[in-house]
Amino acid sequence: MTENWTPTNYPTTPPPAAENQKQRGSRLVVPVLIASLLSAGLAAGGTALVINQDGGGSTTIVRQVANPANSSDSSSSVMPVASMGGMTIEQMYKQYGNGVVRVEHSSGLGSGFVIDSEGHILTNAHVVDGAQGDITVSFSNNERVVAKVIGVDNATDVAVLKVDVPSSALTVIPLGDSAGLKVGSGVVAIGNPFGQDRTVTSGIISAVARSIQAPNGFSINGAIQTDAAINHGNSGGPLLDMSGQVIGINSQIDTGGQANSGSVGIGFAVPINLVKQVTADIMATGKAQHAWLGVQLSDVDPTLASQTKIGSDYGAMVANVTTGSPAAKAGLTGATGETTIGGRSYAVGGDVIVEANGAKIEGVKDLQAAVSALKPGDKLELVIKTSTGDTKTITVILGDQPQDPTALAG
């Protein structure tokens, strides 16, 4: 279900309550920049829209996650990988603390970190949003340097900056691997909470595969949840594992319903594998592309299958098809109605996707993962069960995700 998130960048004055933040129950999740609060988000990206059980919907961005460190192209040299040896927090801060920078402009202040000796810096898209005039980066000696924006991706809340300084002045923080993260593993966050430069906090991975809202309104899947203290001003800073590798970009916190609240032990980071792919795209072309299917989906489960004739007890039900989308062009059919079973709302009457490119689709997340392995223009072969009980195979040519989800019709 869609919830509101708080950016971890921080305004030059304390952040006002965001009037447009939506609340569900007592929770409020917002990006953590020191600036006017923005709804922002982070995780993996192609696009599927997931129907909520309360009748609403949220768009899920699913994109390919590649590891530039393992590729043969030139981008592999810009993001070094740390060794697997364990480090104490003291050792980690001593070795990499100076690689965390302060990102500042006319209406906000956040964090960032150096990823190569050429002066490239990663931060959140919402940290640099709304900048009027120069964006500056401050290093450990408090010297401010004007930064050039190489590219911004609002679908994943990632921005790439570059500063022109000698390589000897830079401390590069190596990027790690966010695949296979274990709940309970130790993590360290470094950033500028409330403008307090290079503050280090620690905790554990509280959960993985979370979904948070991106600045453009789509959702980011695969976000990392942590209880390490993250506050306004931490946005764009690194979340590191205990080997000193960056596994995510700190971006949002759950404030427990208080718009101006600080950390309550629930923070979220964009997974670094997604960030690496987006960064490689931005460095190559100035922007990132995200594969797009153009559907709303809901899970199929045995409870639904036992009481309705949907032709399968597993899969992803197509609840809605966006007009003009790749799914519409391929002939996918959306739900014709909905039913309530045990207080839970289900879409019914649409095609049920049970296989994608030869892999079984148990539910929505499986389909998202299948799309995440592809790029715009790639083919996705789907096996579907129709509302009439027939089984058929269709091929979808994935599109490029629109920048503005509010412009999508149907």
N, C-alpha and C positions, 0 to 999 in steps of 0.2 A: 504494500500500500504506500501511496505517496505521503511523505511527511515533509516538514519544513526543516531546513538545515541552516546553521549559522556559520558564515565564513570566519576564518581565523586570522584575517588581516584586521588591522585596528586603526580607526580614524585618528587624525591628529588631535581631535577632541573626543571625549568618550562617546561611543556609538549610541545614537538615539534608538528608541524602539522602532522596529521596522513595521509600519502599519500594514504592509502587504504580506507579512508572514502569516501563513495559515497554521492553525493549531489543531491538533487532534488529541483530545483528552488533556493531559497536563504537559505534553511534550512540545518542545520547540527546538528544532535543529537548524542552525544557521552557520554560514561561512564565518571564519574568524579572522577578519581583517580589521585593522583599526581604521575605520572609515564608516560611511553610512552602510548599514548592513545590507547584504545582497543575498538572495537565494542562490546557492551555488552547490555544486556537487562533484563527485568523482566516480567509475570502474571499468568495465571492459566494453567494447563497442561494436557492427551491423545493427539493425534496429528492429525491435519487436515491441509492440505495445501490450503491456500486461494488464489484464482486466482486474480490478480490485474486487474483493469479496463483498465490499459494501456497495458495489455498483459503480464505483468510479474507475479511473484508469490511470496508468502511468507509463510513459514511454521508456523503453529500455534500450540503451545504446549498446550494441555488441560489435566489437571490432577485433581485427586480428591483433594478437599479441606476439610480437617477434622479439627476439633477443639479439640486438645489434652486436653484442659482444661475441656471439657465436657465428655471425655472418661474415661473408668474405668481402663485403663492400667497404667503402672508405669510412662509413659511419661507425664502424666497429672500433675505430681508434679513438673516438671522442669520449667514450664512456667506459673507463677502466673498471675492472671488477676486483674487489678486495679478496684477500686470502680467506680461507674458511676458519682460521684460528680464532679462538675466543679472545675477547678483550674485556677489561674492566671498564666501568663507566669513566673512571678517571683517565685511563689510557685513551679511550675513544675521544673524549673531549679535548685532551691535550693534542692528539694527532689530527683531528678533523674539525675542531671547534672554529678555527679561523677560516674554514671554508664556508661557514654560514654567514650570510650577509643581510644587511638591512635594506629593504627595498622601499623607496619613499617617493611620493609625488604630491601634487597640490591638494589631493583630497584623501590620501590614505597612506598607511604604513603597514608593511608586512615583512615577510622573510623570504629568503631564497638561498640557493647553495650552488657552488661552483662545480661543474661537471667535467671540465677539460682545461688544458693549459692554454687554450686559445681565448679563454675568457667567457665561455658560454655559461649562463646561469639559468637554473630552473626555478620557477615560482608558480603561483596560481594565476589563472586568467583573471579571477576576480580581484587580485591584488593590484593589477595594473589598470583595471577598468576605470574609466572616468578620469584618467589623468589629463590634466591641462598643462601643457608645457613639458619640461624635462622630467624623466624618471631617473632618479639617482640611486646608486648602490653604495653603501658604506661598508668598509672592511674593518678589521679589528683595530686599526689605527685611527678609526673615525674619519678617515679621508673620504669625501664624497666624490664619486665618479659618475658622469652621465652615462646611462646605459641605452643602447639601441634595442628596440623591440624587433626581434627576428620574426616572430610569429606568435599568434594566440589561437588556442582552440577552446572555444566555449563549450563544446560538447563533452570535454573531459576535464575542464578547468585547469588547463596547462598553458603556461606561457614560457617562451624561450627568450632570454635577453642576452646581450653581449656587451662586454666592456673592453676598452682598449687600454690594457695595462700590461706591463712585462710579465711573462710567465712566472718569473721568480717571485712575484708578489702574490701569486695565487696558491691556495691550498685546495687541491682537487679531492672531492669526496667520491669514492667509487660507488657505482650503482650495482645493486645485487639482483636477486631473483625473488619475485613475489609469488611464484608458483609453489604450491605445496607447503605454505606456511601453516604452522601448528598453533592451535589455541593454547595459551599458557606460556608460550615462548617469550623471553624477555625482549623488550624494545626500549629505545632511547629517543626522545624528541629534543631537538635543539632549535631555538627560534628566538623571537623578540616579543614575548608576551607583554602587552601594555607598554611597549617601547623599552622594556628591560633587555638590553642587547645580550645575545648569545646565552640565553638561559637554558639549562639542561634539566630535563625531567625524565623519569623512567617509569616503566610499568610492564604490562604484559599485553600480548595479543588477546583481546577479549572475544573476538569473533572474526570470521572471514566471510567473504561472499555477501557482504551487505550491499544494499542499493541506496544511493543518495542522489539528490537532484543536482544537475549540472546548471551552470549559469544560463544556458539557452533554454532551459525548461525540460530537456530530455533527462533521462536517468543514467547514472553511471553504476554499472554492476561491478561486483568484485571488490568493493571498498573494504579496507582493513579497519576494524574497530579496536580501539585501545583504551586502557584506563590511565595511560601516561597523561599527566596534566597538560592540556592544550587550551590556550586562552586567546583572546583577541590580540592579534599581532603575530601569532604562530603560523598563520596562513602562508603557505609556500615553503616552509621549512622542512627539513628531512626527518623521516621516521627511520631509524636505523635498527638493524638486528644486532645481536651481541658479537658479531664478527666485524662490525663497523661498516656494513654495507647498507646503502639506502634501499629500503623496501617499499617506501611510499612517500607521498607528499602530503603533509598535514594540511587539512582543508576545512573541516567543519567540526562543530561540537553540538551535542544535544544539551540544551540548557535546562531541561526539566520544566519548560513552560515559561521561563523568565527571559525576556528578550535581551536584557542587559547583563545577564548572569555570566559568570565565568565557568570554569571547569567543574563539572559534577561527575567526572570520571568516565564520560562517554564521548570519545573523539573518533574522527574518521580520517583516513588517509587514502588518496588515490594510489592504487597499486603500481609499483614501479615498472612492471612489465608492460602495462598499458602506456605508461609515460614514455618509456623508451621508444616504442613504436611511433607514438605521436611526435616525439622529439625528432626522430629520424626523418619523418615526413616533413616536418616544419623546416628542418635544416636543408632538405633537398629541394623543396618546392615553395616554402613559405606558408604552407597550410597543411592540415591533416584531412584525410578523407575517411568517412565511416560508411561501411556497407549498410544498406537499408532495404528491408523487406516490405514494410508498410502495412502491418497488421496489428490488431489488438488480439491478445491471446489470453486464454485461461486454462488452468490445468484440468486434465481429465483424471478422475480417480475411481476406484471401485464403487464408492458410494453413489456417485453420479451414474456410473454404468449400470448399476443394479436396478435403478429406478427409471431410467430413460433408455430409449433405443438409439444409441449413438455409434454402435458398431465396434467399439473398442473400450477396454477398461483402463487404458493408459493413453498418453499422448498429449498434444497441445491443441485445444479447441480454438479455431479461428472465430473470435467473437465479432470482429469488425475488420473490414478491408478499406484502406484509405484510397479514395478516388484518384486514379491516375498513377498509383504506386506500382512497383514491380509485381507485387502480389495480385493486384487487380488485373494487370496485363496478362499474367499467367493463368488467370481464371479461378483463383481461390475464392471460395464462397464464405461469407461471414454468417454469424448466427442469426436466426430468425426470431429468437425470443430468449427468455430466461426462465429458470425455475428455482424455487427455494426448497432446499432439503435440509432439515435440521437447523434452520436458521441461517444457512449459508446460501448465497446466491450463485447460480451457475448459468453461464451462457449455453444455449442449446440450439441445434439446428444447423450449425456451420460445419465446414470440413474439419476433420480431426487429423492432424499431422502425426504420423506414427514412425516415420523414418526420414532421415535427411542425409543425402550423400552416403547411403549405405549403413548409417548408424541409427540404432533404435532411439526413438524420442519418447522418453518416459513422461516428460512434462515440459513446461515452458523453459526452464533453465537449460535443458538439453538442446532445445532449438536455438537458444541464444548462443550456446557454446559452438554449435555447428556454424552459425553465421559469423561468429567471432574469428573463425579460421579463414575467412574469405575477405575479399576486397570488392569495392564497386566494380561491376562488369563481370564478376565471376558468376558461374552457374551453380545453382543449388537445386539438386534433384530431390523432390519430395514425394513420399508415398503417403496418400491420404485415404481416409475412410469418409465417404460421403454420407449425407443424412439419409440416403436411400439404402445404405448398406453396401454400396459398391466400393471396390478398392481400385484406385488408379494412381498413375505416376505422372507428375507434371514437373516441368523444368522452369525455374525462375531465374531471370537475369537480374542480379542484385543491383540496386541503384546507389546513388550517393545521397547520404542523409541530408535533408534540408536543414538550413541553418536555423530557421524559425519554426518550431513545432506548432505554433499558434496559426500558421498559415495553412496547415494541413486540413483538408476537408474530408468529410466522410468518416 
